[in-house]
Amino acid sequence: MLTSLLRALLPPLIRLTARALSTGAPTLPPTARDVFGADLTAEQATTYNRSRVATATAVALYRSGQQLDQLSDDELDTAVRALKFPYSRPSDETRAAIRAALGVLEADPTIAVI
């Protein structure tokens, strides 16, 4: 209830425009190798790429009105697959990253979908 009141009282500082996704996958940031070059370790590349997919998935879920406490592992897997990111496979780590990003979006009363 307090969160609802805070959202109502505080004007949004960050505005996310809610609109239907165009056909195909949303644009993702460049891959880890494109950004950091060939000196990146496999673990660093995996972490970066997992984070970019998880963040994009969390934003899409937030824009569609999904709430963290209502999403099962299967629903998160379906969301990742529905966005059709190349080479993306849902994993425990990806689901945890999606939940973390979605939790941040939900917890911040200054973020609103308009």
N, C-alpha and C positions, 0 to 999 in steps of 0.2 A: 504494500500500500504506500509506503514511504517513497519507493521508487516512482510510482505513478504520480504522486504529488510533486516530486522533484521535476519529473519530465514536464508536468503541466506548468509549473512555476518558472522554470529556467528556460530562457529562449535557446533554441538550438544554435550552437556555434558551428557545427559541421553539418552540412546538408547533403544527404545522399538522395539523388533523384531516382525515384522508383519508376522504372519503365520495363517493358517487356524486353527480354534478351533477343537480339537479332538471331537469325538462323545460324547454327554452328556454335562453336565454343567462343566464350568471351575472350577478348585479347588478354594474354598473359604477359607479364614482364619477360624479358629475354631469359634464356636458360643460364644456369650458373657458368657454364663454359664460355658463353658469349660475353658475360659480364666480367668474369675474373680470369679468363684465359685458361691455358692448359696446365698451369701450375697448381690448380686446385686438386685436393685429394678427392677420392671417390666419396668419402664420408661427408665432406663439406658440400660437394655437389648434390648429394642425395638430400641433405638437410635443407639446402637452399631451395631446391626444386619442390620438395614436399611442402615447405612453408608457402611458396607462391601459389600452389594448387589449393592448399588449405585456406589461405586467406581469401582467394577468389571464391571458393565454395562457401565460406562463412558469409561473405558479403551477399552472395546470391540468396542464401537462405534467409538472411536478415531482411533483405529487400522483399522477399516473398512472405514475410510475417511469421516464419518458423521461430519457435522458441527452444532454447537449449534443453530445458527440462522435459521436452516432449519428443526429442529425437532419439531413436534407437540406433544401434550400430548399423543395422540393415538400411535404415533411412539415410544415414550419412553415406554409406557405400553407394546407394542409389543416386544420391545427389552428385557425388564425384563422377560416377559413370555417365550421368545425364549431361554433364557439362562437356563431355567428350574431349578432355585434354589429352594430347598425345602421351602415350606411355604411362598414364596415371593408373595406379592400382591402389585401391583403398587398403590401408594397413592400420594396425593399432596406433602407430605413431601419427599417421595422417588424421585419423579420427580424433586423437588427442589434440592435435594442432587446430583442427576445425572447431572443436569445443572451446579451446582457449580463445580463439579469435572471436567466435560468436559470443562468448561470455563477456569479453571486453566491450563489444558493440552494445550488448544488452545492459551492462552495468553503467555505462556512461550516459548520464541524462542529457548531455549536450549534443548527442548524436540523434538525428531524427530522419526518418524516411519521409520525403514529401512527394 
